Amino acid sequence: MAAKITFDADRCKGCGLCAAVCPKHIIDADPHTINRKGYHPAAVTDMDQCIACASCAKMCPDSVITVEKF
């Protein structure tokens, strides 16, 4: 199953909750990006490993994550 995860990077506050619940450990703060709030937003490090479980989206307190299965 293929998956695509997108983050609303400008709304992400880099809390790390999504990374903590990812069973594949493929979400981390992007050290090369700083959003308009001054945070390093979360990003997927290896999209091919994503199983589209949506644990990250469910955990996000600001609803900045969208998970699509195809």
VENHULIN-V306943 format. One record per backbone hydrogen bond with DSSP energy under -1.0 kcal/mol. CO is the residue of the C=O (numbers start at 0). NH is the residue of the N-H. If there is no record, write none. Layout:
<<CO NH> <CO NH>>
This chain:
<<1 69> <3 67> <5 65> <6 8> <7 10> <7 11> <15 19> <16 20> <25 44> <27 42> <29 32> <34 37> <38 34> <40 29> <42 27> <45 48> <46 49> <53 57> <54 58> <55 59> <63 7> <65 5> <67 3>>
